[in-house]
Amino acid sequence: MDQLLPRFVSDIDPVAVYAADSRAPHADRPWLMLNMVASADGATSADGVSGGLSGPEDRRVFAAIRAVADVILVAAETVRNERYGPPKANPETAASRTGRNQMPRPRLAVVSRSLELDYTAALFDDRPPPMLFTVAEPPADRLARAEAVADVHCMGADRVDLAEVLRHIGQSGAGVVLAEGGPCLNGQLLAAGLLDELCWTISPTLVGGDSPRMARGAPPRLNQLRLDRVLAQGHTLFLRYLTH
């Protein structure tokens, strides 16, 4: 893998590159990253999942980005569609994280208004259990099931208050949160002005169809980005943008 910008460097290690980036938490919340893969024509999924857009190169960078996060934030629909399990870390990554005063692997945080999840799934066997953020009055039967296997927090009336979610995650000790979608969650984070860093993999594919964009479903907000870095391997590009 090569770095094209800000200067050309051949044969870089993405784990070392992403770990060396500065990500200072805000006074009231953690640093928020967003990592997404999209095709050259902007599709974020093929047949409802992102796996078809991803190759070995993307999976390598995906692991490098996850390696710097304290918490992975994801919407329930993405958990269902992508069949999320507990975050993993190989021994080398776990040791590096421990050396940076992080937990050996990230913790998962799920956003769900309806709490419509499979509570027998492996992700709920994780320890510590995943954090689960929902609205003030979710369905009572699902709430009881969720509280039995997850660390549940009710925040917001009709929609989960994502600013409060990030504040709570920060109070738990997390300095870096990585959002992994889906597009509706991304749109809400953008609309609230919470994003600090966008990691965008451009897959060398054309999809067509009606796949959603990277962010949708919230009032539009014009966010100016600064291109910080471009990596490339084969025909796949990995862009790192900053919002400030």
Backbone as a ProteinNet text record, in pm:
[ID]
protein_1_A
[PRIMARY]
MDQLLPRFVSDIDPVAVYAADSRAPHADRPWLMLNMVASADGATSADGVSGGLSGPEDRRVFAAIRAVADVILVAAETVRNERYGPPKANPETAASRTGRNQMPRPRLAVVSRSLELDYTAALFDDRPPPMLFTVAEPPADRLARAEAVADVHCMGADRVDLAEVLRHIGQSGAGVVLAEGGPCLNGQLLAAGLLDELCWTISPTLVGGDSPRMARGAPPRLNQLRLDRVLAQGHTLFLRYLTH
[TERTIARY]
85.1	0	89.1	52.3	130.2	50.9	121.7	60.6	86.1	-22.8	-11.4	-5.5	-80.3	-84	-81	-23.4	30.8	164.5	231.6	352.2	358.7	428.5	435.1	528.3	476.4	555.4	513.9	609.3	576.5	575.1	496.4	494.1	472.5	362.2	332.3	250.7	252.3	172.9	50.5	-71.8	-188	-213.8	-180.8	-201.2	-117.4	8.7	96	51.9	8.7	-31.2	-152.6	-257.9	-378.1	-354.1	-268.7	-240.3	-163.6	-88	-6.9	-85.1	-207.9	-287.4	-327.4	-336.4	-381.1	-533.7	-594.9	-740.2	-775.3	-763.9	-788.7	-938.6	-986.1	-1129	-1169.1	-1296	-1350.2	-1374.3	-1404.5	-1429.4	-1553.2	-1651.8	-1779.5	-1810.3	-1720.4	-1748.2	-1620.5	-1620.4	-1502.7	-1488.1	-1371.8	-1347.7	-1434	-1500.8	-1588.5	-1536.7	-1505.9	-1468.1	-1588.2	-1591.7	-1689.1	-1612.8	-1633	-1566.4	-1671.6	-1663.2	-1757.4	-1684.9	-1736.1	-1690.8	-1803.4	-1767.6	-1867.1	-1806.1	-1891.9	-1846.7	-1811.3	-1753.4	-1717.6	-1839.4	-1958.8	-2081.3	-2161.3	-2100.8	-2162.1	-2246.3	-2254	-2334.4	-2262.3	-2337.1	-2278.9	-2311.2	-2386.3	-2416.3	-2453.5	-2442.8	-2490.4	-2573.2	-2699.1	-2791.8	-2808.2	-2802.9	-2832.4	-2716.6	-2599.8	-2484.1	-2362.2	-2263.5	-2145.5	-2035.2	-2048.5	-1941.2	-1895.3	-1986	-1948.9	-1859.6	-1857.1	-1772.8	-1633	-1616.5	-1492.7	-1403.8	-1272.8	-1174.9	-1069.9	-963.5	-858.8	-797.7	-780	-720.7	-808.5	-940	-1032.4	-1039.9	-1039.7	-1046.1	-922.1	-809.2	-686.4	-695.8	-745.3	-760.2	-873.2	-980.7	-1092.1	-1040.1	-954.3	-897.8	-807.7	-732.1	-643.2	-722.6	-836.1	-919.4	-987.5	-1041.1	-1101.3	-1000.7	-874.3	-772.2	-749.4	-789.8	-767.6	-891.3	-1003.6	-1129.1	-1146.3	-1200.8	-1240.5	-1378.3	-1466.3	-1604.1	-1643.2	-1714.4	-1769.9	-1919.4	-1967.3	-2107.4	-2175.7	-2288.2	-2354	-2504.8	-2580.6	-2725.6	-2774.1	-2890.8	-2944.8	-2966.5	-3008.3	-3031.3	-2901.7	-2791.4	-2662.3	-2621.1	-2648.8	-2620.8	-2695.2	-2821.4	-2901.5	-2851.8	-2832.6	-2797.4	-2657.4	-2563.4	-2423.9	-2387.1	-2485.1	-2464.9	-2344	-2351	-2241	-2218.9	-2091.7	-2051.6	-1965.5	-1910.6	-1822.1	-1698.7	-1654.2	-1529.9	-1412.8	-1321.9	-1207	-1077.2	-971.4	-837.6	-737.5	-643	-540.5	-444.6	-361.2	-273.8	-184	-130.7	-43.8	-121	-240.8	-322.6	-363.8	-403.7	-442.7	-328.1	-207	-91	-63.8	-78	-58.2	-161.1	-284.5	-390.9	-363.1	-324.7	-294.5	-180.7	-82.7	27.6	-15	-130.1	-184.4	-291	-295.9	-393.5	-537.2	-555.7	-689	-721.4	-849.1	-887.9	-832.1	-811.4	-751.6	-829.3	-958.4	-1038.6	-1152.3	-1208.8	-1315.4	-1442.4	-1523.8	-1656	-1760.5	-1866.8	-1971.9	-2082	-2133.4	-2249	-2350.6	-2474.2	-2579	-2688.2	-2733.9	-2843.8	-2968.2	-3076.8	-3200.3	-3320.9	-3408.9	-3531.7	-3630.5	-3637.3	-3739	-3691.5	-3558.7	-3499.3	-3531.7	-3551.1	-3579.1	-3446.5	-3396.7	-3267.5	-3276.9	-3183.8	-3176.3	-3090.4	-3155.8	-3083	-3015.4	-3028	-2951.6	-2823.4	-2799.8	-2682.5	-2555	-2444.5	-2316.8	-2270.5	-2308.6	-2259.4	-2307	-2419.9	-2470.4	-2407.7	-2320.1	-2242.6	-2111	-2081.1	-1953.5	-1946	-1822.9	-1799.6	-1685.5	-1711.1	-1838.9	-1944	-2071.1	-2175.4	-2181.5	-2238.4	-2251.5	-2340.6	-2310.6	-2400.6	-2514	-2634.7	-2751.4	-2827.1	-2837	-2900.1	-3033.8	-3138.8	-3272.9	-3346.8	-3474	-3554.5	-3609.3	-3674.3	-3720.3	-3824.2	-3910.6	-4016.5	-4018.3	-3922.6	-3922.6	-4025.8	-4054.2	-4147	-4103	-4195.1	-4158.9	-4105.9	-4164.9	-4118.7	-3976.5	-3946.4	-3811.2	-3711.1	-3755	-3666.6	-3622.8	-3715.4	-3681.8	-3581.5	-3600.5	-3506.8	-3369.7	-3369.3	-3242.5	-3165.6	-3234.9	-3167.3	-3104.7	-3152.7	-3097.3	-2961.1	-2928.6	-2804.9	-2718.4	-2764	-2690.2	-2693.5	-2605.7	-2599.1	-2687.7	-2814.2	-2916.2	-2927.6	-2941.3	-2959.2	-3067.9	-3164.1	-3276.1	-3246.5	-3233.5	-3193.8	-3269.7	-3359.8	-3434.5	-3578.4	-3665	-3808.4	-3843.8	-3855.5	-3891.3	-3769.9	-3654.5	-3531.1	-3419.1	-3327.5	-3215.9	-3131.7	-3102.4	-3023.7	-2875.8	-2819	-2682.8	-2577.8	-2605.7	-2511.3	-2501.7	-2615.5	-2614.5	-2546.7	-2567.7	-2500.7	-2350	-2296.6	-2152.2	-2101.6	-2178.6	-2137.5	-2129	-2228.9	-2228.8	-2110.8	-2085	-1972.7	-1841.4	-1830.1	-1710.5	-1694.9	-1806.5	-1800.8	-1760.3	-1777.3	-1735.6	-1585.2	-1516	-1372.2	-1323.2	-1412.8	-1372.8	-1326.3	-1215.4	-1166.3	-1191.4	-1208.7	-1231.4	-1347.5	-1447.2	-1562.1	-1560.8	-1583.2	-1588.2	-1730.2	-1792.3	-1925.8	-1911.7	-1993.7	-1988.3	-2122.6	-2209.5	-2335.4	-2448.5	-2558.6	-2575.3	-2600.5	-2644.6	-2660.2	-2751.2	-2857.4	-2946.4	-2876.7	-2802.6	-2724.5	-2620.3	-2552.9	-2454.3	-2517.3	-2634.8	-2702.5	-2735.2	-2777.7	-2807.9	-2682.4	-2572.4	-2446.8	-2399.2	-2412.6	-2373.1	-2462	-2592.7	-2686	-2660.9	-2614.3	-2586.3	-2447.6	-2368.8	-2235.1	-2137.9	-2150.6	-2070.5	-1947.2	-1937.1	-1830.7	-1699	-1588.6	-1454.7	-1370.1	-1393.8	-1305.8	-1387	-1364.7	-1427.2	-1320	-1330.3	-1243.2	-1327.1	-1293.9	-1378.6	-1297.6	-1341.6	-1282.4	-1361.3	-1292.8	-1356.7	-1327.3	-1429.4	-1416.5	-1416.8	-1327	-1322.9	-1433.1	-1556.8	-1673	-1780	-1867.5	-1989	-2106.8	-2205.9	-2315.5	-2448.1	-2477.4	-2610	-2714.6	-2837.4	-2942.6	-2984.2	-3041	-3093.9	-3031.1	-2905.2	-2836.2	-2833	-2847.6	-2843	-2703.3	-2698.8	-2572.1	-2511.4	-2393.6	-2323.6	-2400.7	-2474.4	-2553.4	-2685.7	-2793.6	-2925.7	-3023.7	-3141.7	-3253.4	-3256.8	-3167.8	-3168.3	-3160.6	-3194.1	-3182.9	-3042.3	-3028.9	-2895.3	-2814.8	-2685.9	-2593.3	-2465.7	-2420.5	-2301	-2178.2	-2107.7	-1988.9	-1865.1	-1779.5	-1656.3	-1552.1	-1484.5	-1385.8	-1247	-1146.4	-1006.9	-945.3	-892.5	-829.9	-695.3	-684.6	-563	-467.5	-523.2	-435.8	-507.8	-428.8	-479	-384.1	-438.7	-365.1	-421.9	-341.1	-387.9	-323.3	-404	-350.8	-430.6	-361	-432.4	-512.2	-640.1	-727.4	-819.4	-792.7	-874.1	-807.9	-888.5	-839.2	-894.3	-812.4	-851	-826.3	-934.2	-925.5	-953.1	-872.8	-898.3	-925.7	-1048.2	-1087.8	-1105.9	-1077.4	-1103	-1202	-1281	-1381	-1331.6	-1214	-1159.7	-1009.2
-118.7	0	124.2	224.9	348.4	466.9	565.5	694.1	790	849	943.2	1087.5	1119	1252.8	1237.2	1334.4	1464.2	1455.4	1341.7	1319	1171.1	1137	996.9	919.2	807.6	714.7	574.8	493.6	359.8	260.1	156.1	40.7	80.7	151.2	195.5	87.1	93.9	5.4	83.7	53.3	133.8	132.9	24.5	21.1	129.8	140.9	242.9	383.3	399.5	531.9	584.5	503.7	550.8	566.5	483.4	494.7	622.5	674.8	794.3	923.9	919.5	1041.2	1099.5	1231.7	1300.8	1307.7	1266.3	1269.4	1313.2	1440.3	1491.8	1500.3	1445.8	1457.3	1603	1632.6	1763.9	1774.4	1894.3	1913.6	1838	1822.3	1762.8	1629.9	1581.4	1455	1400	1272.7	1215.7	1266.3	1240	1258.6	1157	1200.4	1111.4	1089.4	963.1	920.4	855.1	862.8	788.8	712.1	581.8	499.1	431.4	454.3	393.8	355.2	252.4	215.2	246	298.7	328.1	298.2	261.3	235.7	366.1	356.3	475.9	558.5	495.3	569.9	599	584.8	631.3	531.7	406.2	306.8	262	249.5	203.3	57.3	-5.8	-147.9	-208	-338.6	-415.4	-529.8	-538.1	-637	-619.3	-493.8	-463.5	-471	-517.8	-526.4	-466.2	-428	-360.7	-457.5	-584.9	-679.9	-690.7	-677.2	-688.2	-575.6	-464.2	-351.1	-361.7	-451.7	-460.4	-572.4	-546	-646.9	-657	-733.9	-748.3	-615.1	-522.2	-393.5	-316.3	-313.1	-240.5	-305	-435.4	-502.7	-473.7	-457.2	-423.1	-284.3	-187.9	-51.8	-46.5	-119.1	-128.3	-171	-273	-319.9	-214.3	-141.8	-37.6	76.4	112	219.8	174.5	53.8	1.6	-4.7	-26.6	-43.3	82.5	200	324.3	367.3	299.7	341.3	278.6	356.9	303	238.8	300.5	253.9	258.6	156.9	151.5	176.3	280.5	321.7	280.1	209.7	156.8	152.6	168.4	162.8	18.8	-4.1	-139.9	-203.5	-126.3	-184	-240.7	-170.1	-219.8	-344.2	-346.5	-466.7	-586.9	-565	-675.2	-716.2	-618.3	-649.8	-709.2	-655.7	-698.1	-807.6	-848.2	-956.7	-929.9	-817.6	-776.4	-875.8	-896.3	-970.9	-883	-938	-858.9	-812.5	-688.9	-643.9	-732.7	-754.3	-841.1	-762.8	-817.4	-761.4	-875.1	-880.6	-983.4	-949	-1043	-1017	-894.6	-872.6	-757.1	-626.6	-621.4	-501.1	-479.3	-586.4	-574.5	-520.8	-567	-519.4	-372	-331.1	-189.8	-101.5	-147	-70.2	-57.7	-165.9	-162.4	-64.7	-61	33.8	178.2	202.7	339	364.6	280	291	274.9	191.3	155.6	13.3	-20.5	-159	-242.2	-372.2	-454.2	-452.6	-428.1	-417.5	-319.4	-263.5	-164.9	-227	-142.2	-181.6	-136.4	-212.8	-180.6	-99.5	1.5	79.4	80.4	42.9	28.8	131.8	196.6	293.2	228.5	224	161.1	225.6	283.9	340.9	231.1	124.3	20.8	-94.6	-106.5	-219.9	-353.5	-349	-471.5	-537.3	-622.1	-686.8	-832.3	-911	-1050.7	-1058.9	-1071.7	-1068.1	-1200.9	-1298.6	-1422.7	-1419.3	-1311.3	-1301.4	-1294.3	-1333.5	-1341.8	-1207.2	-1098.2	-968.6	-938.2	-997.7	-972.9	-1065.3	-1154.6	-1236.9	-1170.9	-1056.6	-990.4	-936.2	-919.5	-862.9	-762.7	-635.4	-584.9	-589.1	-592.1	-601.8	-475.4	-483.3	-362.5	-259.4	-133.2	-25.5	-18.5	7.5	14.2	141.6	230.7	360.8	362.5	400.2	401.3	526.2	536.5	653.3	639.7	745.8	749.2	641.9	610.6	512.8	408.6	318.1	212.2	105.9	10.9	-97.5	-168.5	-179.8	-228.8	-371.3	-459.1	-597.7	-608.7	-529.9	-532.6	-467.8	-366.4	-301.7	-400.7	-478.7	-577.3	-679.1	-724.2	-820.7	-756.3	-631.2	-562.1	-541.9	-503.6	-475.4	-600.1	-716.6	-841.7	-874.9	-817.5	-856.7	-738.8	-615.2	-498.3	-386.9	-290.4	-170.6	-65.2	-56.5	20.8	162.1	260.3	399.6	460.4	526.6	589.9	738.2	785.9	924.5	978.7	1071.9	1133.2	1088.3	1171	1141.5	1054.5	1114.5	1039.4	981.8	1036.5	993.1	996.3	902.3	898.3	1025.2	1091.3	1214.1	1176.8	1191.7	1144.5	1229.5	1357.7	1439.9	1389.2	1352	1295.7	1159.2	1082.3	952.1	969.4	1063	1083.4	1137.4	1225.5	1274.8	1160.3	1072.1	959.2	866.1	839.1	752.5	815	947.6	1015.6	1005.3	1014.1	1003.5	864.4	765.3	629	609	711.9	705.4	697.2	692.3	681.2	816.3	814.9	936.1	941.3	822.4	814.5	719.3	767.8	686.9	673.2	552.5	524	487.1	567.9	538	457.8	352.5	265.6	257.4	357	360.3	291.7	277.8	304.1	449.9	470.3	605	695.7	642	727.9	777.5	688.7	731.5	834.9	809.9	905	1041.3	1040.9	1166.7	1245.3	1176.7	1244.2	1300.8	1227.1	1277	1401.1	1399.4	1515.7	1635.4	1612	1721.5	1786.4	1707.5	1759.7	1821.4	1816.5	1876.3	1804.4	1672.1	1596.1	1530.1	1528.9	1455	1532.1	1461.9	1520	1465.1	1340.2	1273.2	1176.2	1182.2	1089.4	1003.9	873.4	777.3	709.1	735	692.8	604	480.4	388.5	397.2	427.7	429.7	296.1	212.5	81.1	92.9	22.7	31.4	-52.6	-15	-87.9	11.3	-32.9	39.3	-50.2	6.2	-74.5	-41.9	87.5	124.3	97.3	64.9	33.3	153.8	125.8	233.7	233.2	192.9	194.6	336.1	350.4	484.4	544.3	676.4	747	720.4	775.6	756.1	813.4	921.1	984.5	1030.5	1009.6	1048.7	1061.4	1117.8	1113.1	1219.1	1316.9	1425.8	1557.6	1669.6	1798.2	1818.3	1867	1884.5	1989.1	1965.1	2058	2057.4	2175.1	2184.7	2178.9	2066.1	2047.2	2057.1	2153.2	2167.6	2070.3	2000.7	1901.3	1941.4	1893.7	1913.1	1776.4	1757.8	1630.7	1620.1	1522.9	1509	1405.2	1297.7	1189.5	1105.4	1050.4	954.1	835.2	716.5	592.1	517	429.9	352.2	215.2	117.7	-16	-75.4	-120.8	-165.6	-49.4	-71.3	33.1	91.7	63.6	112.2	231.8	336.8	458	466.3	519.2	538.2	683.4	759.9	902.5	932.2	1019.7	1068.8	1218.1	1256.8	1396.7	1439.9	1567.3	1628.1	1742.4	1768.7	1875.4	2007.1	2007.4	2132.1	2124.2
0	0	0	-81.8	-93.7	-41.5	9.5	43.9	-71.7	-124.2	-235.6	-188.4	-84.4	-25	126	199.8	155.6	81.8	88.9	8.9	-22.5	-126.9	-167.6	-74.9	-23.3	56.8	13.2	-25.4	-72.8	42	24.5	114.4	259.9	285	422.4	493.9	625.7	710	756.9	710.4	749.1	899.3	966.2	1112.1	1178.8	1139.9	1197.6	1156.9	1032.7	982.8	1058.6	1071.7	1140.7	1290.4	1347.6	1490.6	1522.8	1425.8	1449.9	1438.2	1387.7	1371.2	1507	1512.6	1633.1	1634.7	1746.7	1759.7	1902.4	1928	2062.8	2089.3	2200.7	2233.2	2254.4	2234.6	2265.7	2415.6	2461.6	2604.6	2650.7	2560	2601	2532.8	2447.4	2378	2316.5	2277.7	2211.3	2067.7	2011.9	1868.3	1793.6	1687.2	1612.2	1471.1	1439.3	1305.8	1238.1	1106.8	1027.7	920.9	913.6	813.4	726.8	595.1	502	373.5	308.7	175.6	77.7	-38.3	-141.5	-277.4	-371.2	-507.4	-576.8	-695.7	-771.5	-808.9	-815.8	-843.9	-717.6	-599.9	-475.4	-400.2	-444.5	-373.4	-246.7	-138.3	-12.3	14.9	-74.9	-57.9	-192.7	-198.7	-313.5	-257.3	-299.1	-243	-92.6	-46.5	93	189.6	146.3	235.3	165.7	246.5	192.3	152.3	187.9	166.3	22.7	-72.6	-212.8	-260.8	-187.4	-225.6	-167.3	-73.1	3.1	-48.7	-48.6	-84	24.3	0.5	101.7	144.4	48.9	82.5	179.5	150.2	236.5	374.3	378.7	509.3	593.5	526.2	598.5	660.7	584.2	636.5	738.2	714.3	809.4	946.2	949.9	1076.4	1138.5	1056.4	1107.8	1171.3	1110.6	1164.6	1293.1	1293	1415.8	1530.4	1497.1	1599.5	1682	1630.4	1705.6	1784.9	1765.8	1829	1966.2	2058.3	2188.5	2180.7	2101.3	2088.3	1941.7	1895	1759.4	1770	1703.4	1708.4	1578.7	1590.1	1470.6	1492.8	1385.7	1393.9	1391	1449.4	1459.8	1323.3	1224.5	1091.6	1034	1055.3	1008.7	1086.1	1215.1	1295.2	1237.2	1202.2	1147.1	1008.5	920.1	781.3	768.1	846.5	833.8	934.4	1016.3	1113.5	1203.1	1271.3	1358.2	1471.3	1503.9	1621.3	1709.2	1816.6	1902.9	1824.8	1845.8	1780.8	1821.2	1725.8	1750.6	1735.3	1793.2	1776.4	1788.4	1693.6	1704.3	1818.7	1861.9	1977.6	1960.6	1839.2	1816.3	1833	1775	1788.4	1932.9	2001.9	2142.5	2226.8	2199.8	2275.4	2247.2	2120.3	2084.8	2153.4	2156.1	2221.1	2370.9	2432.1	2575.3	2603.3	2513.2	2528.3	2516	2451.4	2440.2	2547.1	2647.7	2757.9	2709.9	2606.6	2560	2603.9	2600.8	2619.8	2504.4	2524	2417.6	2286.6	2291.8	2169.7	2193	2085.9	2102.7	2162.2	2218.7	2267.7	2166.3	2151.9	2056	2123.2	2050.1	2093.9	1980.3	2009.6	1908.4	1934.3	1827.2	1834.9	1776.3	1854.7	1807.1	1873.8	1791.3	1846.4	1884	1804.8	1824.6	1911.6	1930.7	2002.6	1935.1	1804.3	1729.5	1690.5	1780.3	1762.7	1806.1	1758.9	1799.3	1925.6	2039.8	2166.5	2200.2	2110.2	2125.4	2042.2	1968.9	1882.9	1966.3	1903.1	1974	2028.8	1964	2010.9	2152.2	2194.1	2329.7	2433.3	2388.6	2481.6	2518.4	2457.9	2480.9	2623.8	2673.8	2805.6	2797.5	2835.3	2883.1	2772	2807.4	2704.9	2621.1	2503.3	2421.9	2489.3	2462.2	2501.8	2400	2447.4	2360.4	2392.8	2294.3	2313.2	2241.1	2313.7	2257.6	2304.9	2269.1	2304.1	2446.3	2492.3	2631.3	2661.4	2563.6	2588.2	2475.9	2473.1	2372	2408.2	2317.9	2352.2	2480.5	2577.3	2710	2708.5	2624.2	2623.2	2569.2	2464.6	2408.5	2503.9	2576.2	2672	2779.4	2828.4	2931.9	2878.6	2754.9	2696	2675.4	2631.6	2607	2737.1	2841.6	2968.4	3029.6	2987.9	3041.1	2981.3	2863.8	2795.2	2752.3	2772.6	2725.2	2828.7	2808.4	2893	2826.6	2869.8	2798.7	2855.8	2763.3	2802.3	2714.9	2776.8	2705.2	2691.1	2567.7	2541.7	2422.1	2444.6	2335.9	2335.2	2277.4	2275.3	2155.4	2037.5	1917.5	1845.4	1872.2	1807.2	1910.2	1901	1994.8	1979.2	2090.6	2091.3	2080.2	1960.5	1936.5	2006.3	2026.4	2102.5	2245.9	2304.9	2439.5	2441.3	2336.2	2326.1	2332.8	2253.3	2252.1	2385	2446.8	2578.8	2679	2675.9	2768.6	2741.2	2613.7	2579.3	2626.7	2611.4	2659.9	2810.9	2882.4	3028.4	3074.1	2985.3	3018.8	3000.3	2948.6	2932.8	2789.8	2692.7	2552.2	2498.8	2425.1	2362.2	2213	2150	2005.3	1979.4	1906.3	1866.1	1715.1	1667.6	1524.3	1485.4	1398.9	1346.8	1218.3	1206.5	1088.7	1016.8	1038.7	965.5	1037.6	964.6	823.7	788	662.4	610.4	692.4	753.3	833.7	959.6	1025.4	1141.3	1098.7	987.8	938.1	912.2	850.7	821.2	946.9	1050.8	1177.4	1242.3	1234.2	1290.2	1215.3	1081.9	1002.7	1033.4	1040.9	1066.5	1201.1	1296.5	1430.2	1441.8	1334.7	1336.5	1427.6	1437.2	1532.2	1470.5	1339.1	1272.9	1275	1306.9	1304.2	1190.3	1151.6	1056	970.4	840.4	747.3	682.3	699.1	632.4	524.9	399.4	288.3	194.6	182.2	85.6	-44.5	-155	-286.6	-353.6	-360.3	-421	-573.3	-643.1	-789.6	-853.4	-821.7	-872.3	-915.8	-1003.7	-1040.4	-1003.5	-935.1	-881.3	-946.5	-966.5	-1014.9	-908.5	-953.1	-857.3	-775.5	-658.8	-574.4	-436.2	-425.4	-296.7	-240.2	-108.5	-49.1	-55.1	-42.8	-30.8	106.3	128.1	253.5	371.6	348.6	454.6	395.6	468.7	418.4	534.4	502.8	594.9	701.6	698	795.3	718.7	782.5	711.9	658.6	534.5	476.9	552.7	557.1	621.6	538.8	498.1	415.2	505.4	503.1	584.5	496.1	523	448.5	503	413.8	452.6	402.4	474.1	433.6	407.3	286.6	252.7	322.9	412.8	493.1	435.1	376.2	329.6	225.4	132.6	34.7	32.5	53.7	38.6	-81.4	-138.1	-253.3	-251.8	-289.6	-316.5	-430.3	-532.8	-650.7	-707.3	-728.9	-782.1	-675.1	-547.9	-437.3	-371.6	-342.8	-278	-135.6	-45.3	94.4	131	148.4	172.8	320	377.4	513.5	504.3	541.3	546	691.1	717.9	848.1	830.7	934	925.4	983.7	1041.4	1098.7	1103.8
[MASK]
++++++++++++++++++++++++++++++++++++++++++++++++++++++++++++++++++++++++++++++++++++++++++++++++++++++++++++++++++++++++++++++++++++++++++++++++++++++++++++++++++++++++++++++++++++++++++++++++++++++++++++++++++++++++++++++++++++++++++++++++++++

